[in-house]
Amino acid sequence: MRLAHGIVAVALLITMPVFASNGEHGNKDNQGWNGQGAPEHGPGRFHGNPHRYDQGYNYSDGEGHPFYPHVDGDRWIGHDTGEYDDHYHLDRPWEYGRFDGGFGRGHWWRIEGGGPGRFWFRGWNWSVAPYDVGFCNGWNWDDDDVSIYPDPDHIGWYLAYNMRLGTYVHVMYMGR
């Protein structure tokens, strides 16, 4: 009887990684508009003259590229407004705590519901920055996969990268 329990225990241990990476979190090779999947890292801190974008600006930097802020190779197109961009100023950054679920390509989550004002996955709640709400047209709020990256320029914000579309928006962590 002990041998049977041991065999079942070993079989479960061997198959657990398969179940853990299937569906909601793990290494995802979901190809966006450019076939690259999630970026390896977030944007670096911006240095230079900040760019100011008008509402409705076309961020497409080449034929077939998305209209919204997106990642092209290792370039985060549209993330060049600098740390003093009023659109992303928060009086109380980290009001709901800091996200500790993991960042970047090796960590992705399936959005489970909601919309730009509040969405969630795995019990973590998020809100899209008011200025960025128009950039998430086309997001599927119940089954798109996202990777989260820290925002080095805008204190209190993160970047949610939509793996299907290859676009990103600023998001605030709203706690569990």
ChimeraX attribute file (.defattr): number of C-alpha atoms within 10 A of each C-alpha:
attribute: neighborCount
match mode: 1-to-1
recipient: residues
	/A:1	5
	/A:2	7
	/A:3	8
	/A:4	8
	/A:5	10
	/A:6	11
	/A:7	11
	/A:8	12
	/A:9	11
	/A:10	10
	/A:11	11
	/A:12	11
	/A:13	11
	/A:14	10
	/A:15	10
	/A:16	10
	/A:17	11
	/A:18	10
	/A:19	11
	/A:20	12
	/A:21	14
	/A:22	11
	/A:23	13
	/A:24	20
	/A:25	19
	/A:26	17
	/A:27	16
	/A:28	21
	/A:29	14
	/A:30	17
	/A:31	14
	/A:32	17
	/A:33	17
	/A:34	15
	/A:35	14
	/A:36	16
	/A:37	22
	/A:38	29
	/A:39	21
	/A:40	14
	/A:41	14
	/A:42	24
	/A:43	20
	/A:44	15
	/A:45	13
	/A:46	14
	/A:47	11
	/A:48	8
	/A:49	9
	/A:50	14
	/A:51	11
	/A:52	12
	/A:53	12
	/A:54	6
	/A:55	9
	/A:56	10
	/A:57	12
	/A:58	13
	/A:59	15
	/A:60	15
	/A:61	14
	/A:62	9
	/A:63	6
	/A:64	9
	/A:65	17
	/A:66	20
	/A:67	15
	/A:68	23
	/A:69	24
	/A:70	25
	/A:71	26
	/A:72	18
	/A:73	14
	/A:74	12
	/A:75	13
	/A:76	17
	/A:77	19
	/A:78	19
	/A:79	22
	/A:80	20
	/A:81	20
	/A:82	18
	/A:83	17
	/A:84	12
	/A:85	14
	/A:86	11
	/A:87	12
	/A:88	20
	/A:89	14
	/A:90	13
	/A:91	9
	/A:92	9
	/A:93	15
	/A:94	16
	/A:95	13
	/A:96	14
	/A:97	13
	/A:98	15
	/A:99	20
	/A:100	7
	/A:101	11
	/A:102	13
	/A:103	19
	/A:104	19
	/A:105	22
	/A:106	16
	/A:107	19
	/A:108	29
	/A:109	23
	/A:110	21
	/A:111	22
	/A:112	18
	/A:113	14
	/A:114	16
	/A:115	18
	/A:116	20
	/A:117	12
	/A:118	16
	/A:119	20
	/A:120	22
	/A:121	21
	/A:122	13
	/A:123	10
	/A:124	15
	/A:125	18
	/A:126	23
	/A:127	19
	/A:128	24
	/A:129	20
	/A:130	13
	/A:131	13
	/A:132	19
	/A:133	16
	/A:134	15
	/A:135	20
	/A:136	19
	/A:137	10
	/A:138	10
	/A:139	17
	/A:140	17
	/A:141	18
	/A:142	15
	/A:143	15
	/A:144	17
	/A:145	26
	/A:146	29
	/A:147	25
	/A:148	26
	/A:149	25
	/A:150	22
	/A:151	20
	/A:152	17
	/A:153	21
	/A:154	22
	/A:155	17
	/A:156	23
	/A:157	25
	/A:158	26
	/A:159	25
	/A:160	25
	/A:161	29
	/A:162	27
	/A:163	27
	/A:164	20
	/A:165	23
	/A:166	25
	/A:167	26
	/A:168	27
	/A:169	24
	/A:170	25
	/A:171	29
	/A:172	23
	/A:173	22
	/A:174	18
	/A:175	15
	/A:176	13
